[in-house]
């Protein structure tokens, strides 16, 4: 992950701009998440030229993801992103939320959604997951909890001094679908609302788009890795996946793959350990359909195969030879 870069503005000048907004400046959000705050002196279809105060900088259009023209909006986004979407609104779609937030940096998004990404543990191992609403419902991979009912979820609550781990052992399996490798869980002993993520739209996904993952690879909690979308519809073993260069290792399974809007665009599912850049995530539209139709895959402790059940056909009552076929009577 590359650090956020602010050119031509120190901490003092940035604070002054946020409080007064007297300086005419614009914010360029680059494709890799970097930010340039400076005055635009010329702009055309090929490049944007900004005044850094000590020199002019030419930025190719292909390197720019967005230009924020109002510095007050940008300052407001910095102040608000700790509690909600940046420069946008949220909408509840049943059990999950969507947002109209504007793209921002990986640094800001990682800070906003750190509490919503959790560790899912069972006697068989551990993986990742992410909370989809304030009531403690969360998504993970089915293979993270496969054949297990004793599940623990660790949430990393933000405190003034850092992060504090809190483990929840009363975790209920709501639904699972092994065919798409998804499971819906709920933390039942919560005393306060949970921080949650927003689900994105699959039709806004594009090849080359910057993305990043947050998870717990090899038990290294809250690890952030960056990459791009390599393919939006990679066929693997009869299923469609989002292929990405974002590193996905054992322990990342079930975690979120974000875009720069802070929206989840996939569930990190698998990757090649010895072949870098070949990693796969379950597309967000599959996740949305699974959540919207969770009752079709509902789990019940008396039926470990709940969610799908195949009934054997009834046996033939007449075991004799079937009658000889006859032509239809005219």
Secondary structure, 3 states (H helix, E strand, C coil): CCCCCCCCCCHHHHHHHHHHCCCCCEEEEECCCCEEEEEEEEECCCEEEEECCCCEEEEEHHHEEEEECCHHHHHHHHHHCCCCCCCCCEEEECCEEEECCCCCCHHHHHHHHHHHEEEEEECCEEEEEEECCCCCEEEECHHHHCCCCCEEEEEEEEECCEEEEEEECCEEEEEEECCCCEEEEEECCCCCCCCCCEECCHHHCCCCCEEEEEECHHHCCCEEEEEEEEEEEEEECCEEEEEECCCCCCCCCCCEEEECCCEEEEEEEEECCCCCCCEEEEEHHHHHHHHHCHHHHECECCECCCCCCCCCCCCCCCCCCCCCCCCCCC
